[in-house]
Amino acid sequence: MVVVVLTACPAGLRGHLTRWLLEISPGVFCGKVSARVRDQMWGRIVEMSKDGRALMVFSRRGDQGLDFRVHRHDWEPVDLDGLTLIRRPSAPEKVPTMRAGWSQASRRRHASK
């Protein structure tokens, strides 16, 4: 079983994937293909995706029973003791920003002079 999720990819790539997989929702494809076709399909996805992102989940023998491939995605697969987990990017710390110009109190004092 193979599941492919595309984000911001060209329509030609979506059309290309419909040769082997069913599009069950916009940008989400699933189906059952051989490992050789899956690998060739992934190469084509990477080649045609341009600025888009792609994520592929497929069945594999092992404890987890599945594996991941990602292309230009913020979330990345990480192997931890034989289990593949997806690491989410940490949220950037919010740094307080100072607005340019005078404060409200300073404007009032300056205007009253």
Rosetta silent file (secondary structure, phi, psi, omega in degrees, C-alpha in Angstrom):
SEQUENCE: MVVVVLTACPAGLRGHLTRWLLEISPGVFCGKVSARVRDQMWGRIVEMSKDGRALMVFSRRGDQGLDFRVHRHDWEPVDLDGLTLIRRPSAPEKVPTMRAGWSQASRRRHASK
SCORE:     score description
SCORE:     0.000 S_00000001
   1 L     0.000  137.250 -179.547    0.000    0.000    0.000 S_00000001
   2 E  -129.869  135.218  173.144    1.280    3.460   -0.924 S_00000001
   3 E  -125.764  128.930  178.995   -0.061    6.870    0.137 S_00000001
   4 E  -122.299  131.665  177.255    1.300   10.063   -1.454 S_00000001
   5 E  -119.174  121.676 -179.914    0.430   13.564   -0.238 S_00000001
   6 E  -111.943  140.812  176.856    1.304   16.500   -2.512 S_00000001
   7 E  -131.512  125.596  177.225    1.206   20.168   -1.556 S_00000001
   8 L    57.323   42.845  178.613    1.569   23.032   -4.063 S_00000001
   9 L  -105.892  156.355 -179.403    2.659   20.721   -6.888 S_00000001
  10 L   -64.335  152.084 -179.729    1.913   21.177  -10.606 S_00000001
  11 H   -63.049  -31.039  178.463   -1.250   19.635  -12.041 S_00000001
  12 H   -60.471  -35.503  177.779    0.873   17.586  -14.468 S_00000001
  13 H   -68.846  -41.176  177.564    2.366   15.666  -11.565 S_00000001
  14 H   -62.007  -41.380  177.489   -1.083   14.923  -10.178 S_00000001
  15 H   -64.545  -37.633  179.500   -2.140   13.661  -13.602 S_00000001
  16 H   -64.220  -39.681 -178.477    0.984   11.546  -13.830 S_00000001
  17 H   -71.296  -24.335 -179.540    0.258    9.862  -10.486 S_00000001
  18 L   -69.922   -7.840  174.413   -3.304    8.972  -11.491 S_00000001
  19 L   -67.081  -33.127 -175.089   -1.830    6.361  -13.859 S_00000001
  20 L  -116.315  -26.330 -173.029   -1.025    4.127  -10.873 S_00000001
  21 L  -122.230  159.407  175.402   -2.851    5.556   -7.865 S_00000001
  22 E   -92.626  135.736  176.048   -6.353    6.764   -6.988 S_00000001
  23 E   -91.322  103.976 -174.965   -6.764   10.418   -5.991 S_00000001
  24 E   -88.724  -15.786  176.712   -9.057   10.160   -2.976 S_00000001
  25 E  -158.672  158.540 -179.252   -8.858   13.867   -2.083 S_00000001
  26 L   -54.485  116.249  178.415   -7.097   16.821   -3.744 S_00000001
  27 L    84.497    2.400  179.913   -3.381   16.019   -3.550 S_00000001
  28 E  -117.739  119.930 -176.636   -3.842   12.695   -1.701 S_00000001
  29 E  -121.067  144.904  175.197   -3.189    9.495   -3.665 S_00000001
  30 E  -145.909  155.167  179.427   -3.325    5.861   -2.555 S_00000001
  31 E   170.499 -177.038 -179.868   -2.925    2.472   -4.151 S_00000001
  32 L  -123.697  117.230  179.980   -0.923   -0.724   -4.316 S_00000001
  33 L  -134.157  165.056  177.952    2.121   -0.872   -6.607 S_00000001
  34 L   -72.761  165.138 -179.809    5.332   -2.877   -6.711 S_00000001
  35 H   -63.584  -35.791  179.905    8.497   -1.615   -5.031 S_00000001
  36 H   -65.534  -46.673  178.485   10.093   -0.929   -8.410 S_00000001
  37 H   -64.545  -39.740  178.519    7.167    1.220   -9.587 S_00000001
  38 H   -60.123  -45.034 -179.838    7.076    2.966   -6.191 S_00000001
  39 H   -66.167  -40.757  177.397   10.771    3.899   -6.430 S_00000001
  40 H   -67.268  -37.373  178.053   10.409    5.148  -10.000 S_00000001
  41 H   -64.068  -41.099  179.038    7.294    7.084   -9.012 S_00000001
  42 H   -64.018  -41.077  176.556    9.193    8.758   -6.146 S_00000001
  43 H   -60.438  -39.169  178.672   11.972    9.779   -8.531 S_00000001
  44 H   -69.601  -37.079  178.069    9.367   11.316  -10.830 S_00000001
  45 H   -63.245  -46.325  179.508    7.696   13.117   -7.907 S_00000001
  46 H   -63.141  -39.765 -178.443   11.008   14.659   -6.825 S_00000001
  47 H   -68.246  -40.448 -172.152   11.796   15.631  -10.419 S_00000001
  48 H   -95.977   -9.105 -171.307    8.403   17.215  -11.209 S_00000001
  49 L   -72.634  -18.150 -179.773    7.406   18.776   -7.868 S_00000001
  50 L    53.026 -115.133 -177.939    9.329   22.062   -8.447 S_00000001
  51 L   -89.467    0.334 -177.355    8.520   24.279   -5.423 S_00000001
  52 L   -79.925  176.810  178.905    5.947   21.860   -3.997 S_00000001
  53 E  -119.777  151.945 -179.806    6.227   19.380   -1.159 S_00000001
  54 E  -141.625  145.965  177.443    5.680   15.639   -1.188 S_00000001
  55 E  -138.214  129.732  178.853    5.261   12.939    1.409 S_00000001
  56 E  -124.397  131.220  174.737    5.100    9.202    0.688 S_00000001
  57 E  -120.330  130.658 -178.643    4.116    6.505    3.179 S_00000001
  58 E  -142.779  155.626 -178.547    4.414    2.879    2.120 S_00000001
  59 E   -75.407  146.494 -178.465    4.218   -0.554    3.706 S_00000001
  60 L  -152.708  147.810  177.625    7.436   -2.315    4.636 S_00000001
  61 L   -69.172  139.833  178.651    8.354   -5.419    6.578 S_00000001
  62 L   148.038 -174.061 -178.749    9.376   -4.739   10.140 S_00000001
  63 L   -63.879  -42.899 -176.781    8.034   -3.789   13.554 S_00000001
  64 L   -79.797  -35.083  179.312    6.304   -0.659   12.325 S_00000001
  65 L    83.432    5.038  178.417    5.104   -2.056    9.019 S_00000001
  66 E  -152.603  166.454  179.123    5.601    1.214    7.147 S_00000001
  67 E  -144.247  163.528 -176.260    8.219    3.705    6.002 S_00000001
  68 E  -124.524  151.565  165.288    8.292    7.376    4.953 S_00000001
  69 E  -136.491  138.456  179.661    9.884    9.504    2.274 S_00000001
  70 E  -130.596  150.403  177.262    9.694   13.284    2.281 S_00000001
  71 E  -137.417  119.699  177.993   10.681   15.960   -0.221 S_00000001
  72 L    55.350   40.598 -177.199   10.997   19.660    0.712 S_00000001
  73 L  -112.117  145.827  179.019    8.887   19.105    3.814 S_00000001
  74 L   -70.941  -34.488  179.784    9.287   20.798    7.202 S_00000001
  75 L   -86.023  133.593 -175.790    8.532   17.579    9.064 S_00000001
  76 E  -124.999  143.098  176.604   11.313   15.027    8.744 S_00000001
  77 E   -74.726  137.956 -179.445   11.479   11.278    9.473 S_00000001
  78 E  -129.988  132.553  178.948   13.883   10.334   12.267 S_00000001
  79 E   -89.631  120.407  177.547   15.018    6.800   13.128 S_00000001
  80 E  -123.744  102.849  178.787   14.924    6.102   16.874 S_00000001
  81 L    54.168   42.786  177.008   16.010    2.580   17.807 S_00000001
  82 L    90.429   -9.021  176.281   14.510    1.049   14.693 S_00000001
  83 E  -103.895  134.830  178.067   11.260    3.039   14.757 S_00000001
  84 E   -95.625  120.133  177.879   10.739    5.835   12.273 S_00000001
  85 E  -117.644  157.996  177.844    9.041    8.854   13.796 S_00000001
  86 E   -99.244  123.202  178.698    8.204   12.214   12.261 S_00000001
  87 E   -93.517  124.004  176.365    9.939   15.177   13.901 S_00000001
  88 L   -82.965  142.649  176.926    7.982   18.389   13.861 S_00000001
  89 L   -68.169  142.401  179.997    9.990   21.600   13.556 S_00000001
  90 L   -71.523  148.317 -179.880   10.159   23.502   16.821 S_00000001
  91 L   -70.828  132.877  178.773    8.194   26.719   17.015 S_00000001
  92 L   -66.466  142.923  179.204   10.428   29.768   16.672 S_00000001
  93 L   -68.376  136.419  178.928   10.666   31.847   19.820 S_00000001
  94 L   -82.070  119.922  179.244    8.647   35.016   19.626 S_00000001
  95 L   -99.650  124.397  179.432   10.920   37.982   20.095 S_00000001
  96 L   -62.474  133.546 -179.055    9.122   41.147   21.157 S_00000001
  97 L  -107.582  140.516  178.081    9.536   43.762   18.505 S_00000001
  98 L   -91.967  132.427  176.125    9.682   47.468   19.172 S_00000001
  99 L   -77.380  145.077  178.392    7.636   49.663   16.926 S_00000001
 100 L   -73.427  144.425  176.802    9.463   52.514   15.319 S_00000001
 101 L   111.246 -169.367 -175.360    8.513   55.981   16.515 S_00000001
 102 L   -89.077  154.317  174.394    7.425   57.576   19.756 S_00000001
 103 L   -75.583  166.029 -179.417    5.409   55.972   22.539 S_00000001
 104 H   -61.571  -43.594 -178.971    1.851   57.199   23.224 S_00000001
 105 H   -64.631  -41.337 -179.648    2.919   58.973   26.435 S_00000001
 106 H   -65.506  -37.238  178.150    5.846   60.645   24.711 S_00000001
 107 H   -64.220  -42.374  179.815    3.579   61.874   21.895 S_00000001
 108 H   -64.506  -44.374  178.610    1.141   63.421   24.411 S_00000001
 109 H   -62.264  -41.607 -178.546    3.952   65.140   26.310 S_00000001
 110 H   -67.932  -36.912 -178.925    5.476   66.374   23.073 S_00000001
 111 H   -73.503  -28.474 -177.204    2.106   67.630   21.780 S_00000001
 112 H   -78.028  -12.448 -179.415    1.284   69.525   25.019 S_00000001
 113 L   -78.224    0.000    0.000    4.435   71.682   24.759 S_00000001
